[in-house]
């Protein structure tokens, strides 16, 4: 198939759904890691199409959602530093930290600007040589190479007033942490297509070999996801966990080796704090010593203050797959997209946002 509409073909979708119903005899619990998959599953009513034997859980694959309040507080505190311009993607603006948000900081007079790429942020730095421009670097392996490239560009073009607050995270170590917690028994994982376009499907081999859980890398259209579920059912029914690719138009086993090379020219692996999970070793990226002059955390004096978690918010439990938004007393009441209590309601890839917009299928 070559065109997007082919991946939305209702007849092909019906055949896949029929195949899934025919084969799925055992009860199985599958998790889609990526928030983009969560939204597609809900938007296309995929949960409602599946047999009762196939249970779908949403995982921690929303980078905005898993950013801990302590890290959000750093970005908000930086916005209040005199002479600093904060640049960020739009989905970060409304995310609440302990006591405020970037949107509130902007309302209070901070210079916070939405950009569409790091190229925009670098241009803002060039246009404002008397200011310090900080890009809030939040994302997984998908966005980290582009952030690394921006630091390399700033270095090559001598843009001394460009900085990055790196809060990037790596996905495979966190799946390992989730599995080691043992809170949720999984039979299969729908792996994130965009992340795997960078790191390749081989990065997930340990899940099949060490945990006996199958993985299928999926694209984001309904046919992609149904095909991935179909492939996982085959693995579960046959007792043959493996790592497979259902998104071959975007993913190879080895991934994008050039992007990975650029990423590790600038970043080093470090522990990272994941909302609802805690500190996960080897799951974060910090700017290396060679490029630390672009590291906002090391070049500014700011106090994020004490970390305060929102009362009653179940985002952490939802991200681990042990709760759903329907379990949260704040959902659709105190917590809505217009007045979010937690980040899972803010991000376009958040599970709470998906439930709010499209329904959970079990209300």
Secondary structure, DSSP 8 states (H G I E B T S, - for coil): --SGGGGG-HHHHHHHHHHHHHH--S-EEEEEEEHHHHHHHHHTTHHHHS-TTEEEEEEEE-HHHHB-HHHHHHHHHHHTSTTEEEEE-GGGTT---SS--HHHHHHTT-EEEE-SSHHHHHHHHHH-TTSEEEEEE---HHHHHHHHHHHHHHHHTT-TTEEEEE-EE-HHHHHHHHHHHTSS--SEEEEEHHHHHHH-GGGGHHHHHHH--EEEEE-SSHHHHHHHHHHHHHHHHHT---EEES-TTT--SS--HHHHHHHHHHEEEEEEEETTTEEEEEEEEEE-GGGGGGBHHHH-----------TT--HHHHHTTS--GGG-TTBTTTBBTTB-SSGGGTSTT-HHHHHHHH--S--
